[in-house]
Amino acid sequence: MAVQDQQFLWGVFQKVDSDRSGAISSQELQKALSNGTWTPFNPETVRLMIGMFDRDHSGTINFQEFGSLWKYITDWQQTFRGYDRDNSGSIDQNELKQALTSFGYRLSDRFYGILIRKFDRSGRGTIAFDDFIQCCVVIQTLSASFQAHDTNRNGWIQIGYEQFLTLVFNLKN
């Protein structure tokens, strides 16, 4: 990473680390992030991201971890903007379908409706930026767990009830 980029990131890190502890808590990260709707960033999405980038398992994000988290968020922001075709600041069912199809998922319209209902916190039939991240991370995590059991790679698995519960409760996020 270039020195200029490091200095920029250090400035951002210091602004987010409001208690000057040298680490960013989930509360500090939530206050610093914007989902474009003037509402607090989804705490569950913040928790997922901290869990993904907290390499030393401290429950917070240090400066080294922050660089990876920053790139992750900006990459998601570009992806979100690319699929928010009407520039509404949220993703509707058709835009979500286009995004997930481009990621390689082949799902029914009925299931896209389920995703919208699950991740729409505003009740408007759309998904805000933070909820879009959470939706995509959950889909990816569940898909990886499913694929671990799909030994024939045919989209079908056969597991027992307790094995299913173990699969769900052992998810990383």
Phi, psi and chi 1 to 4 in degrees:
 res  aa     phi    psi   chi1   chi2   chi3   chi4
   1 MET       -  136.8 -173.1 -178.8  -55.3      -
   2 ALA   -66.2  153.3      -      -      -      -
   3 VAL   -59.4  -40.6  173.5      -      -      -
   4 GLN   -59.8  -43.6 -115.1 -178.8  -22.0      -
   5 ASP   -63.6  -41.2  -67.6  -19.6      -      -
   6 GLN   -61.1  -44.0  -78.7  -77.9   87.9      -
   7 GLN   -65.1  -41.4  -70.4  171.9  -25.1      -
   8 PHE   -61.1  -49.3  170.5   76.8      -      -
   9 LEU   -61.5  -39.1  -85.2 -179.4      -      -
  10 TRP   -62.5  -40.5  179.1 -114.5      -      -
  11 GLY   -62.6  -43.4      -      -      -      -
  12 VAL   -64.6  -46.0  173.0      -      -      -
  13 PHE   -56.7  -45.6 -178.9   83.8      -      -
  14 GLN   -64.3  -35.9  -71.8 -179.4  -51.3      -
  15 LYS   -67.5  -39.8  -76.1 -175.1  178.0  110.4
  16 VAL   -72.5  -37.3  175.9      -      -      -
  17 ASP   -76.9   72.1 -179.9   19.9      -      -
  18 SER   -67.5  -25.5   57.6      -      -      -
  19 ASP   -91.5    3.2   67.4   -0.5      -      -
  20 ARG    57.5   35.8  -59.2  -70.4  176.8 -110.5
  21 SER   -84.6  -12.3   65.3      -      -      -
  22 GLY    88.2    5.0      -      -      -      -
  23 ALA  -147.4  151.7      -      -      -      -
  24 ILE  -102.2  124.2  -63.2  172.1      -      -
  25 SER   -85.5  169.4   68.7      -      -      -
  26 SER   -63.7  -35.6   60.0      -      -      -
  27 GLN   -65.0  -43.1  -65.9   83.5    5.0      -
  28 GLU   -65.5  -41.6  -71.2  170.4  -37.1      -
  29 LEU   -65.0  -43.0 -175.6   59.4      -      -
  30 GLN   -61.2  -41.5 -177.1 -178.2   15.9      -
  31 LYS   -65.7  -32.8  -75.1  179.6 -166.7  167.4
  32 ALA   -81.0  -25.7      -      -      -      -
  33 LEU   -86.9  147.3  -66.8  172.5      -      -
  34 SER  -121.1  134.9  169.9      -      -      -
  35 ASN  -102.0    5.7   62.9   12.3      -      -
  36 GLY    82.2    4.8      -      -      -      -
  37 THR  -119.2    9.2   62.9      -      -      -
  38 TRP    61.4   21.9  -58.9  102.9      -      -
  39 THR  -116.8  156.8   58.4      -      -      -
  40 PRO   -59.2  144.4  -20.9   30.8      -      -
  41 PHE   -60.8  140.2 -145.6   78.6      -      -
  42 ASN   -54.9  118.8 -175.6  -27.4      -      -
  43 PRO   -60.4  -31.8    4.0   -6.8      -      -
  44 GLU   -67.3  -39.0 -179.6   62.2   15.5      -
  45 THR   -65.3  -41.7  -54.0      -      -      -
  46 VAL   -60.4  -45.4  172.5      -      -      -
  47 ARG   -60.4  -43.5 -172.0 -173.1   69.9   76.2
  48 LEU   -59.9  -45.5  -74.5  172.1      -      -
  49 MET   -68.1  -40.7  -68.9 -169.9  -57.5      -
  50 ILE   -61.9  -43.8  -69.3 -147.3      -      -
  51 GLY   -60.6  -35.2      -      -      -      -
  52 MET   -73.2  -32.4  -69.8  168.7   66.8      -
  53 PHE  -110.5   -4.9  -67.8   95.1      -      -
  54 ASP   -80.8   81.4  176.8   19.7      -      -
  55 ARG   -68.7  -30.1  -57.1  -75.9 -179.3 -121.3
  56 ASP   -93.5    7.2   61.9    3.8      -      -
  57 HIS    56.1   36.8  -53.6  -70.9      -      -
  58 SER   -87.2  -13.3   63.8      -      -      -
  59 GLY    87.8    0.0      -      -      -      -
  60 THR  -133.4  174.6   59.6      -      -      -
  61 ILE  -113.6  119.1  -61.3  -65.4      -      -
  62 ASN   -86.6  178.7   64.1   34.3      -      -
  63 PHE   -62.3  -40.9 -179.7   64.3      -      -
  64 GLN   -62.4  -42.8  -71.8   71.8   31.8      -
  65 GLU   -68.7  -31.1  -63.9  162.5  -21.1      -
  66 PHE   -63.1  -36.8 -178.2   70.7      -      -
  67 GLY   -57.9  -43.7      -      -      -      -
  68 SER   -68.6  -41.4  -60.6      -      -      -
  69 LEU   -63.2  -43.1  173.7   62.2      -      -
  70 TRP   -58.6  -46.3  179.7  -95.0      -      -
  71 LYS   -63.1  -41.8 -179.7  176.9  178.8   -8.2
  72 TYR   -58.8  -47.7 -177.3   79.6      -      -
  73 ILE   -66.0  -43.9  -68.3  170.6      -      -
  74 THR   -68.1  -34.9   55.8      -      -      -
  75 ASP   -63.3  -43.4  -73.4   -9.1      -      -
  76 TRP   -65.1  -36.8  -88.2  117.3      -      -
  77 GLN   -63.3  -43.4 -159.5  169.6   37.4      -
  78 GLN   -64.0  -41.9  -71.4  175.5  -28.6      -
  79 THR   -61.8  -47.3  -59.5      -      -      -
  80 PHE   -58.5  -48.6 -178.8   84.3      -      -
  81 ARG   -62.5  -34.6  -72.9  179.6  178.7  150.4
  82 GLY   -65.9  -31.1      -      -      -      -
  83 TYR   -98.7  -12.0  -71.4  102.7      -      -
  84 ASP   -81.1   72.6  178.7   16.8      -      -
  85 ARG   -59.3  -33.3  -55.0 -104.1 -169.2 -106.7
  86 ASP   -92.9    6.5   59.3    1.3      -      -
  87 ASN    53.3   37.3  -65.3  -44.3      -      -
  88 SER   -82.2  -13.5   63.9      -      -      -
  89 GLY    88.0    4.4      -      -      -      -
  90 SER  -146.5  164.7   60.5      -      -      -
  91 ILE  -107.8  124.9  -62.4  -77.5      -      -
  92 ASP   -91.9 -178.2   64.6   25.4      -      -
  93 GLN   -60.9  -42.9 -175.1  167.8  -31.7      -
  94 ASN   -65.7  -41.0  -72.1  -29.4      -      -
  95 GLU   -66.3  -39.1  -67.6  165.3  -27.0      -
  96 LEU   -63.1  -42.1 -179.7   62.7      -      -
  97 LYS   -62.0  -43.4 -178.1  177.2 -178.8  175.9
  98 GLN   -61.5  -43.4  -72.0  174.9  -18.7      -
  99 ALA   -63.3  -53.7      -      -      -      -
 100 LEU   -68.0  -32.4  -67.3  179.3      -      -
 101 THR   -64.2  -41.3  -60.9      -      -      -
 102 SER   -66.7  -24.8   77.2      -      -      -
 103 PHE   -81.3   -4.9  -59.1  160.1      -      -
 104 GLY   104.2    3.6      -      -      -      -
 105 TYR   -88.3  138.2  -63.5  103.4      -      -
 106 ARG  -120.1   99.3  -57.1  -68.4  177.3 -101.4
 107 LEU  -126.0  158.2  -53.8  165.8      -      -
 108 SER   -77.9  157.6   68.9      -      -      -
 109 ASP   -59.0  -37.0  -72.9  -19.0      -      -
 110 ARG   -58.8  -42.9 -176.2  176.8  158.3  -86.4
 111 PHE   -68.4  -36.0 -171.3   74.1      -      -
 112 TYR   -61.9  -36.1  -75.4  108.9      -      -
 113 GLY   -62.6  -39.5      -      -      -      -
 114 ILE   -63.2  -44.3  -68.9  168.7      -      -
 115 LEU   -61.1  -43.3  -71.3  175.5      -      -
 116 ILE   -60.7  -46.7  -68.7  -70.7      -      -
 117 ARG   -62.6  -38.5  -74.6 -170.8  -59.8  -80.6
 118 LYS   -68.8  -41.5  170.7   74.6  176.7  162.4
 119 PHE  -105.8    3.4  -66.8   99.5      -      -
 120 ASP   -90.4  100.1  170.8   20.4      -      -
 121 ARG   -83.5  -14.4  -70.9 -175.1  -57.9  143.6
 122 SER   -91.2  -16.2   67.7      -      -      -
 123 GLY    76.9   19.5      -      -      -      -
 124 ARG  -104.6    3.5  -66.8 -179.7  -53.1 -165.9
 125 GLY    79.3   21.1      -      -      -      -
 126 THR  -137.2  167.0   60.1      -      -      -
 127 ILE  -120.3  127.5  -60.1  176.6      -      -
 128 ALA   -75.4  169.9      -      -      -      -
 129 PHE   -53.8  -50.4  172.0   58.8      -      -
 130 ASP   -64.0  -37.8   50.9  -15.1      -      -
 131 ASP   -72.7  -29.3  -59.5  -44.5      -      -
 132 PHE   -63.8  -44.3  176.0   71.5      -      -
 133 ILE   -58.8  -49.4  -66.6  172.9      -      -
 134 GLN   -60.4  -44.6 -176.1 -176.7   -4.8      -
 135 CYS   -57.3  -48.9  175.5      -      -      -
 136 CYS   -66.7  -40.1  -67.2      -      -      -
 137 VAL   -65.5  -42.6  168.6      -      -      -
 138 VAL   -64.5  -45.4  167.4      -      -      -
 139 ILE   -59.0  -45.5  -68.6  -78.4      -      -
 140 GLN   -64.2  -42.9 -168.4  -82.7  -33.7      -
 141 THR   -66.5  -45.5  -56.9      -      -      -
 142 LEU   -63.7  -39.5  -70.1  170.8      -      -
 143 SER   -63.8  -42.0  -64.5      -      -      -
 144 ALA   -62.9  -40.8      -      -      -      -
 145 SER   -64.5  -41.8  -65.4      -      -      -
 146 PHE   -63.7  -46.5 -179.3   91.3      -      -
 147 GLN   -62.5  -29.4  -71.7  169.1   -7.5      -
 148 ALA   -63.2  -25.7      -      -      -      -
 149 HIS   -99.9  -12.8  -69.0   80.5      -      -
 150 ASP   -88.2   71.2 -175.6   12.0      -      -
 151 THR   -65.8  -28.0   53.1      -      -      -
 152 ASN   -85.9   -6.7  -65.0  -27.2      -      -
 153 ARG    54.9   42.4  -60.2  -71.4  177.7 -113.6
 154 ASN  -115.4    7.0   62.6    1.3      -      -
 155 GLY    82.6   13.9      -      -      -      -
 156 TRP  -132.3  139.9  -68.8   90.4      -      -
 157 ILE  -133.0  155.5   62.0  172.6      -      -
 158 GLN  -126.7  112.9 -173.2  170.1   -6.4      -
 159 ILE  -136.6  156.2   58.3  174.8      -      -
 160 GLY   -80.5  168.0      -      -      -      -
 161 TYR   -59.0  -49.1  179.8   62.7      -      -
 162 GLU   -65.7  -35.6 -168.4  169.3  -34.7      -
 163 GLN   -63.9  -40.1 -164.5  175.6    5.3      -
 164 PHE   -61.7  -47.5  166.3   74.8      -      -
 165 LEU   -61.5  -40.6  -69.7  175.1      -      -
 166 THR   -60.9  -43.7  -57.8      -      -      -
 167 LEU   -59.0  -47.4 -179.5  126.7      -      -
 168 VAL   -67.9  -46.4  170.3      -      -      -
 169 PHE   -76.4  -15.4  -73.0  117.3      -      -
 170 ASN   -92.1    4.4  -80.0  -24.9      -      -
 171 LEU   -59.9  142.2  -67.3  177.0      -      -
 172 LYS   -69.3  -24.1  -66.2  -81.4 -171.1  -95.3
 173 ASN  -114.2      -   46.7   30.7      -      -
